[in-house]
Amino acid sequence: MATQAIGIDPVTTLAIVGALGVGSQLLAWRLNIPAIVLMLVSGVVAGPVLGLINPMRDLGEITSAMISIAVAVILFEGGLTLNFKTLSDASKGVTRLVVIGAPLGWLTSTLALYYGAGLGWPSAIVFGGIMIVTGPTVIAPLLRQARLPHRPAALLQWEAIVNDPIGALAAVLAFEVVLVINLTTTAGQAATIFAAGIFVSTLAGLAAGYGLAAGFRRGWVPEYMKVPVLFVVLIAIFALSNIVLHESGLLAVTVMGIVLANANLPSYGELLRFKEHATVLLVSGVFILLASSLDFASLGALNWQAGLFVALVVLVARPVTVMISLIKTDIPMRERLLVALTGPRGVVLVAVAGLFGERLSEIGYADGALIAPLAFVLVSVTVVLHGFTLVPLARFLGLSRKTGSSVIVVGATSWGMGFAKALNDMGVQVVLADKNYRNLRAARTEGIPHFYGDILSEAAEHHMDLHNYDLLFAVSESDDYNTLVTTDFAPEFGRSSVFQIAREREGATRYALPATLGGRGFGNGMTYLEGLEKSRQGWRFKVTNISEDFDIVAWRAANPEGIVIAWSSDARLHIAETNGKFPAVPAGAKLLAFVPPVTNSEKKPI
């Protein structure tokens, strides 16, 4: 039973919501578990369990408006991710999952609701349309955790993003049909309103997207005003489309995002940063608000049929929809199985389901009150289920790389090649990238995975599965290029995960760079030319097993001049600091160092 509490002021409520949401995401990152699981728990504890926050009590009617705007921004973020060039070999499968999968998913979900949950046909059809969505805000972190190959990852991501607005519009269509049956509105009037809403929202999204792209490209908007202008236009388009047809604004903002994603804007990176930051905040806030608004009494109205409904969705409706949609495609069966058995629902489903559940209850369908709790149960079960089973399932199907660090080495010079080979010998997944085909000759001979081309090119983004890597080392002969690469990848990999070999004369004041540029140092401050000279003198990379009998102290005594680069333990690669501190390398680790040609360690067995 929830603890009774006195209402608190809106500012304090928002502060608590923000702290719980962002705190849950941060803790989930540290624990490597799905963030939505912690947000669900913290929201329920803070809301119905302790009574600390109650959105309707503390924020009032503005709660629904806040959630609607947040969902719109989340869908715009999804559209902004849809660059058509990233589809590549997954385009046919994505098309099938949208064109065939969406209506088929609507049908199978409706049947599961009618026969499993016991809803009437009107409520089942409306809720079934919403269930087309699979939750892009949940899929994205799961994909980062599982590190799937490009095609199944693209299938899951694109299906989730494209079907989000389609699911909302399917619910709108079904609800309009229900209104025709129950109110005085004629079928012709309902069809006209619906068609006009789809046309206007699509047109508004296209106009806003192309208009913003043209304005940004021609310099009509200064750099510091681009994000504010974008946000204001986004809210305006969402509101105007909803005036014509309720919830059609979701389609408008998604179309707007897709247009901007494919406009090749120079400032696209800044817009991408905005959407990433906004999405983290909004997803956190929306889910905490929804979880804290949960009414245990409504959940108590559910019975065993709710469990049957969830089982039918997970074990029947989703697999049947995907497997039929992907018939006669060149997608391997194991990838089809992975997609078929992965369908977590997210924030959009809960938000939209709650809205239409209330509308159905208002026009006389009592079972409409069951839609919100059923949606919450479905989201909770699928998020927890897929959050903890996707990685094992991907490994079982052979679609996930081995655990541990994975590294990109940029620059196939002799030093870079030696570094990449040493990492490969340690059992670390590594790929060597270079723009010079001749430089990669040694990598081809040694069997080191490699990429020929510019690591900054779209080709690298589309063919390297960059989300499968977590560390980057720029060791090319060009300090400027190394700085450019690490600066570009820092927001994606994290600034603590991009490294570059020390620049020449970087200690001089006139050559010093601000902290916002370049990567972290490694190799004890050794520059490329110093490393090249040491290589000519016979220095080489060496991997040593550290044990209780031969610990790091003994290694240092045997290798007084050796430069510790990194060590591998617990399947993770740890980079030695360049501040001269003595690294604490545990027993059982593999130590990677750059050592002189003759060392005392070679004279004794290890």
C-alpha positions, 0 to 999 in steps of 0.5 A, spaced: 500 500 500 502 506 498 505 511 503 501 517 504 505 524 503 503 531 502 504 534 495 510 538 494 511 544 489 512 543 482 520 545 482 521 540 487 518 534 483 521 536 477 528 536 481 526 529 484 524 526 477 530 529 474 535 526 479 531 519 479 531 519 471 539 521 470 541 517 476 538 511 474 541 512 467 548 513 470 547 507 475 545 503 469 551 504 465 556 503 471 552 496 472 552 495 464 544 493 465 538 496 461 537 503 464 529 503 463 529 497 468 532 502 474 528 507 471 522 503 472 524 501 479 525 508 482 519 511 479 515 505 482 518 506 489 518 514 489 511 514 486 506 509 488 510 505 494 513 511 498 508 517 495 514 521 494 511 524 488 505 524 484 505 527 477 498 529 477 498 531 484 504 535 484 504 538 477 497 538 475 494 537 468 501 540 465 503 533 466 500 530 459 502 536 455 509 535 458 509 527 456 506 529 449 512 534 447 517 529 450 514 523 446 515 528 440 522 530 441 524 522 442 520 521 435 524 526 432 530 524 435 529 517 432 527 520 425 534 524 425 537 517 426 534 515 419 540 516 414 538 512 408 545 511 407 546 507 413 541 501 411 545 498 406 544 491 406 538 491 411 534 495 406 529 490 404 528 487 411 527 493 414 522 495 408 518 488 409 518 489 417 514 496 416 510 494 410 508 487 411 510 487 419 506 493 421 499 491 419 501 483 420 503 485 427 497 490 428 493 483 427 497 478 431 497 483 437 489 485 436 488 477 437 493 476 443 489 482 446 482 479 444 483 472 446 489 473 451 487 479 455 480 478 454 479 486 451 473 487 447 474 488 439 474 496 439 479 496 445 483 490 442 484 494 435 486 500 438 491 498 443 493 493 437 495 498 433 499 502 438 503 495 439 506 495 433 512 500 436 518 496 439 521 502 443 527 505 439 529 508 446 530 501 449 533 498 443 539 503 442 542 501 449 541 494 448 544 494 441 550 498 444 550 492 450 550 486 445 554 489 439 551 485 434 553 485 426 551 491 422 545 488 419 541 485 425 542 491 428 540 496 423 533 491 422 532 492 429 533 499 430 530 502 423 524 497 425 523 501 432 524 508 429 519 507 423 514 503 426 513 508 432 509 513 428 506 508 424 503 505 431 501 511 433 497 513 427 494 506 427 491 507 434 488 514 431 485 510 425 482 505 429 480 510 434 476 514 429 473 508 427 470 507 434 468 514 434 464 513 427 461 507 431 459 510 437 458 518 435 454 521 430 460 522 425 459 519 419 464 514 415 466 519 410 467 525 415 472 520 419 475 518 413 476 525 410 479 528 417 484 522 417 486 523 410 487 530 411 491 529 418 496 524 414 497 529 408 497 535 412 502 532 418 507 529 412 507 536 408 508 540 415 514 535 416 517 535 409 516 543 409 519 544 416 525 539 414 527 542 408 526 549 410 530 548 416 536 545 412 536 550 407 536 556 412 542 552 416 546 551 409 545 558 407 547 561 413 540 564 415 541 562 422 547 563 426 550 557 429 549 559 436 541 559 434 540 553 430 539 548 436 533 553 439 530 554 432 530 547 431 527 546 438 521 551 437 520 549 430 519 542 432 514 544 437 510 548 433 510 543 427 507 538 432 502 542 435 499 545 428 499 537 426 495 535 432 490 541 431 488 537 424 488 530 427 490 528 434 497 525 435 498 526 427 504 531 430 508 524 431 508 523 424 510 530 422 516 530 427 518 524 425 518 526 417 522 532 419 527 528 423 528 524 417 529 530 412 534 533 416 538 526 417 539 526 409 540 533 408 548 533 409 548 539 413 555 541 415 552 542 422 549 535 423 554 533 428 551 539 433 544 537 431 546 530 433 549 532 440 542 536 441 538 530 440 542 525 444 542 530 450 535 531 449 533 524 449 537 522 455 533 527 459 526 526 456 526 519 456 529 519 463 523 524 465 518 521 461 519 514 464 519 516 471 513 520 470 509 514 467 512 509 473 510 514 478 503 515 476 502 508 476 496 506 480 496 499 484 489 499 484 489 498 476 494 493 476 490 489 481 484 489 476 489 485 472 488 477 472 491 471 469 489 473 462 494 479 463 500 473 463 497 469 458 497 476 453 504 477 455 506 470 453 502 470 446 505 477 444 512 475 446 512 467 444 507 468 438 505 474 435 512 477 435 515 471 432 510 470 427 510 477 424 517 477 423 518 470 420 512 471 415 515 478 414 522 476 412 520 470 408 524 470 401 529 475 403 537 473 403 537 474 411 540 468 414 535 464 419 539 466 425 539 473 424 531 472 423 531 468 429 534 474 433 530 479 430 523 475 431 525 474 439 527 481 440 521 486 441 522 490 447 517 496 448 518 502 451 516 509 453 512 511 446 507 505 447 506 506 455 504 514 453 500 513 447 496 507 450 495 511 456 492 516 452 487 512 448 485 508 454 482 514 457 479 516 451 476 509 450 473 509 457 470 516 456 466 514 450 463 508 454 468 502 453 470 500 460 475 495 458 479 501 456 481 502 463 485 496 462 489 498 457 494 503 461 496 497 466 496 492 460 501 496 457 505 497 463 506 490 464 508 489 457 513 494 457 516 492 464 516 484 462 519 485 455 524 490 457 527 486 463 526 479 459 530 482 452 535 486 456 538 480 460 537 475 454 539 479 448 546 478 449 546 471 451 541 469 445 546 473 440 552 469 443 548 462 442 546 464 435 553 466 433 551 474 432 555 477 438 563 478 438 566 475 444 566 479 451 572 484 452 575 490 449 575 491 442 580 496 439 581 501 433 588 502 431 588 508 426 595 508 422 598 502 419 605 504 420 610 500 422 609 502 429 602 501 429 602 495 425 606 492 431 601 495 436 595 492 433 599 485 432 601 485 439 593 487 441 591 481 437 596 476 440 593 478 447 586 476 444 583 483 444 579 484 438 582 489 433 582 492 427 587 496 423 585 502 419 589 506 414 588 510 408 594 507 404 593 501 401 600 499 401 601 500 409 596 495 410 600 489 406 603 487 413 596 486 416 594 482 410 600 478 411 599 477 418 591 476 418 590 482 422 583 485 421 583 491 417 580 497 413 582 500 407 580 508 407 579 514 411 576 512 418 572 519 418 569 517 412 561 514 411 564 508 408 567 506 415 561 508 419 557 503 414 562 497 414 566 497 420 560 496 425 563 502 429 558 501 435 562 494 436 568 498 438 570 501 445 577 504 444 580 508 439 588 509 438 590 514 433 598 513 431 599 515 424 605 519 422 600 525 422 599 529 429 594 533 425 590 527 423 590 524 429 588 530 433 582 530 428 580 523 428 580 523 436 576 529 436 571 526 432 570 520 435 570 523 442 563 524 443 561 517 440 566 513 444 567 517 450 573 522 451 576 517 456 576 512 450 580 515 445 587 516 445 593 518 440 600 518 440 604 524 443 604 530 438 611 533 437 612 539 441 606 539 444 609 542 451 610 548 447 605 554 449 604 556 441 603 548 440 598 547 446 591 545 444 585 546 448 582 540 452 576 540 447 581 537 442 585 531 441 585 524 445 588 522 451 596 520 451 599 513 452 605 510 451 609 514 456 608 521 452 612 517 446 611 521 440 611 518 433 618 519 431 621 517 437 617 510 437 619 510 429 627 511 432 626 506 437 623 501 432 629 502 428 634 500 434 630 494 435 625 495 440 619 491 439 612 490 443 612 484 448 606 481 451 608 478 458 604 474 463 604 477 470 603 472 475 604 471 483 611 469 482 613 474 476 609 481 478 609 488 476 615 489 480 619 484 478 617 486 471 620 493 472 626 491 475 627 486 469 625 492 464 627 498 467 627 502 460 620 498 458 614 502 456 608 499 459 602 501 454 596 497 457 594 490 460 588 486 459 585 483 465 577 481 466 577 481 459 578 488 459 584 492 456 587 497 461 591 503 458 597 505 462 597 513 464 602 517 462 603 521 468 609 516 470 605 513 476 607 505 477 601 501 474 597 496 479 597 490 474 594 484 478 596 477 477 593 473 471 593 479 467 597 480 460 602 486 460 603 489 453 609 493 453 614 496 448 621 494 450 628 495 448 632 489 444 635 486 449 632 485 456 634 481 462 627 478 462 629 475 456 634 471 460 629 467 464 623 463 463 616 467 464 
